[in-house]
Amino acid sequence: MRFAKGLLPVLLLLSACSTVQVGRNFDLAAFEARVQRGVSTRNDVRGWLGAPTGIGVSLETNGDRFEQWTYYAGEGDLPNLSDAHLKLLQIKFDQQGVVRAYNWSGEAK
């Protein structure tokens, strides 16, 4: 028990100095060079970027409904995440599985 009590402060210190990574990195520049709105398909995107981090639905104000794939990657040092880097890509597919729109934010690292 004494060993466990001594180990706790060391673990806390190490975790306070560690780097945290979320999501899976992806090549935004390669995606933008290849994607063609109205032409590229789900299979194309999966081939370029791999499986999405998340899949959901986007409902537009005009009633249009799209399947939305999300890719994200982030990295930062604990405990201060003010210098963290995050990038997010969202891709909308129509009912036929064709890219209709996409948006991204963050760094194009």
Secondary structure per residue as TSV (DSSP state, phi and psi in degrees):
chain	resnum	aa	ss	phi	psi
A	1	M	-	360.0	-38.7
A	2	R	H	-62.0	-38.7
A	3	F	H	-61.2	-43.4
A	4	A	H	-63.5	-38.4
A	5	K	H	-65.9	-36.3
A	6	G	H	-74.8	-27.5
A	7	L	H	-76.3	-30.8
A	8	L	H	-57.7	-50.1
A	9	P	H	-60.8	-36.0
A	10	V	H	-65.4	-44.5
A	11	L	H	-62.6	-40.9
A	12	L	H	-63.9	-41.4
A	13	L	H	-63.4	-45.0
A	14	L	H	-64.6	-40.0
A	15	S	H	-69.5	-28.2
A	16	A	H	-71.4	-17.8
A	17	C	T	-110.9	14.8
A	18	S	-	-96.9	162.1
A	19	T	E	-96.2	134.8
A	20	V	E	-107.0	134.8
A	21	Q	E	-124.9	136.3
A	22	V	E	-127.3	152.2
A	23	G	E	71.2	-160.3
A	24	R	-	-137.6	130.0
A	25	N	-	-62.1	148.0
A	26	F	-	-142.9	158.2
A	27	D	-	-95.2	94.1
A	28	L	H	-64.4	-39.8
A	29	A	H	-63.2	-40.9
A	30	A	H	-65.5	-39.1
A	31	F	H	-61.4	-50.2
A	32	E	H	-63.9	-31.4
A	33	A	H	-71.1	-27.2
A	34	R	H	-101.4	-34.1
A	35	V	-	-66.4	140.2
A	36	Q	-	-131.8	113.5
A	37	R	T	-60.3	131.4
A	38	G	T	86.4	-4.7
A	39	V	T	-125.7	-51.0
A	40	S	-	-65.5	146.5
A	41	T	B	-115.3	173.2
A	42	R	H	-54.8	-44.5
A	43	N	H	-62.1	-38.5
A	44	D	H	-60.2	-51.2
A	45	V	H	-61.9	-44.2
A	46	R	H	-60.8	-38.0
A	47	G	H	-65.6	-36.0
A	48	W	H	-79.0	-42.2
A	49	L	H	-114.2	-9.8
A	50	G	-	84.9	-172.0
A	51	A	S	-66.8	143.5
A	52	P	-	-69.1	155.8
A	53	T	S	-71.5	-33.5
A	54	G	E	-149.0	152.3
A	55	I	E	-129.1	132.8
A	56	G	E	-148.5	-162.4
A	57	V	E	-125.5	139.7
A	58	S	E	-117.0	123.4
A	59	L	E	-110.7	116.6
A	60	E	-	-79.5	162.5
A	61	T	T	-64.2	-24.5
A	62	N	T	-86.2	2.3
A	63	G	S	97.3	-9.1
A	64	D	-	-64.2	138.5
A	65	R	E	-119.7	131.3
A	66	F	E	-129.0	146.5
A	67	E	E	-78.5	134.0
A	68	Q	E	-121.1	124.9
A	69	W	E	-100.9	141.5
A	70	T	E	-123.5	133.1
A	71	Y	E	-122.0	135.5
A	72	Y	E	-147.5	153.8
A	73	A	E	-148.3	135.7
A	74	G	E	-145.0	154.4
A	75	E	E	-153.5	138.7
A	76	G	E	-166.6	165.3
A	77	D	E	-101.0	133.7
A	78	L	S	-82.8	150.5
A	79	P	S	-89.2	-5.3
A	80	N	-	-99.7	106.0
A	81	L	-	-97.3	17.7
A	82	S	T	-66.4	-23.0
A	83	D	T	-101.1	18.2
A	84	A	-	-67.1	150.2
A	85	H	E	-114.1	131.6
A	86	L	E	-141.1	136.8
A	87	K	E	-133.2	146.0
A	88	L	E	-137.9	133.8
A	89	L	E	-128.9	128.2
A	90	Q	E	-122.9	129.5
A	91	I	E	-122.5	130.8
A	92	K	E	-105.1	130.6
A	93	F	E	-115.5	141.7
A	94	D	-	-79.6	-176.0
A	95	Q	T	-63.5	-22.7
A	96	Q	T	-88.9	-0.3
A	97	G	S	82.0	24.4
A	98	V	B	-104.4	139.3
A	99	V	E	-62.7	124.0
A	100	R	E	-107.5	-29.4
A	101	A	E	-163.6	160.8
A	102	Y	E	-154.4	158.5
A	103	N	E	-146.8	153.1
A	104	W	E	-142.0	158.1
A	105	S	E	-146.9	163.1
A	106	G	E	99.4	-155.5
A	107	E	-	-92.9	138.9
A	108	A	-	-92.7	38.0
A	109	K	-	-46.4	360.0
